[in-house]
């Protein structure tokens, strides 16, 4: 085919989720709205009521791809190191890595040490819109992520991302780490901890600026269609201009030949 290049194209994201945020919380994302949302979630999930707590949320399938085992590995460290950190983990178990995560997190919860800073639900759960608004950091330490939609959903409610620079991740404001060896627990834990440290050390005013930028992000359908069309045109033109290509009526090469003959 003689591909001119290999590159990724960001998927589009319908505006329905953003409309939901505006419908519930209005334009913008005031500190008052965020504090109110935190109080709702903290009350609902039995966490300490603290509008200034920094809330980490994972929402999705508990599988190897999503790196949930690494979240489980650093959870105790996170909650012991930062008294104002809260962790919410929700989603269905999908493989043995998810089972490992469930066992470890439920063990931490059962210990009684983190009753007011950890919520664990290993299964499907309908969550209120306030969860995304209350979230300060959306956890996405994925081993691989073709594009990522959950990060956009949370970003449109003002959350920053804490995760890996893998695949489609890294397109939104956040604290990211490079994966050098996805199968090395030591490397992944250290990398994730480093991003968490950066997130927790981020001053409130900087975090507020990141939140504004996250809410303003857009992935319109028209832009995606235009990029995709440009790629198809590049490939098609490159293919039909090869010396050994079959010249079909109406193809770019046929049109070029006709133009030259005229």
Protein Blocks (a to p, Z undefined) as FASTA:
>chain_A
ZZabdcdddddddfklmmmmmmmnogajdfklmmmmmmmmmmmnopacdfkbccdddedd
ddfklommmmmmmmmmmmmmmmkbccddedddfbfklmmmmmmmmmmmmnommmmmcccd
dddddddfklmmmpmbdcdfbfbdfkopmlmmmmmnopacddddehjeojagcdddddfb
lklmklmmmmmmmmmmmmmmpcfklmmmmmmmmmmpccdfklmmmmmmmmmmmmmmmmmm
pfklccdehiaklmmmmmmmZZ
